[in-house]
Amino acid sequence: MPRVPIPLAPRWFRWTSVVAVAGVIVYFSVLQTVPTPSDSPGPIWDKKLHFTAYAGLAYALAYATVEWRPNSRKRIGSVLATTILFGLLTELVQGTLPLRYYSEVDILANVVGATLVVPWFLAEYRVRYCELRELGK
């Protein structure tokens, strides 16, 4: 079965994307003060945000590391461990801030979001990364 071609952005762009996603997470998790709207969307909404943010970080890391041995356990473990550790550290920092709080449920949402990258690693067996100029051939 032929592999599906997926464009591979330059390394600098892939890693800049990881930093950008991590920066957005830090901004909204640590730097921005929490608004207290009268019509709050509720705690489930907050968990969806955690879930989505850490899934995005894990996918950005997976794409940034495609040049490592594809589908190696070390790569998969590194992506998961880095994403989960980042989520844990963010929660620990939040616990020290006056307008934020530490939440084990948030950590769980971060971990579940990070694990959403596992299907990508499974699908990667059917992918062929290629330079952008190769797609038109």
Buried (B, 14 or more C-beta within 10 A) or exposed (E): EEEEBBEBBEEEEBBBBBEEBBEEBBEEBBEEEEEEEEEEEEEEEBBEBBBEBBBBBBBBBBBBBBEBEEEEEEBBEBBBEBBBEBBBEBBEBBEEBEEBEEBEEBBBBBBBBBBBBBEBBEEBEEBEBBEEEEEEE
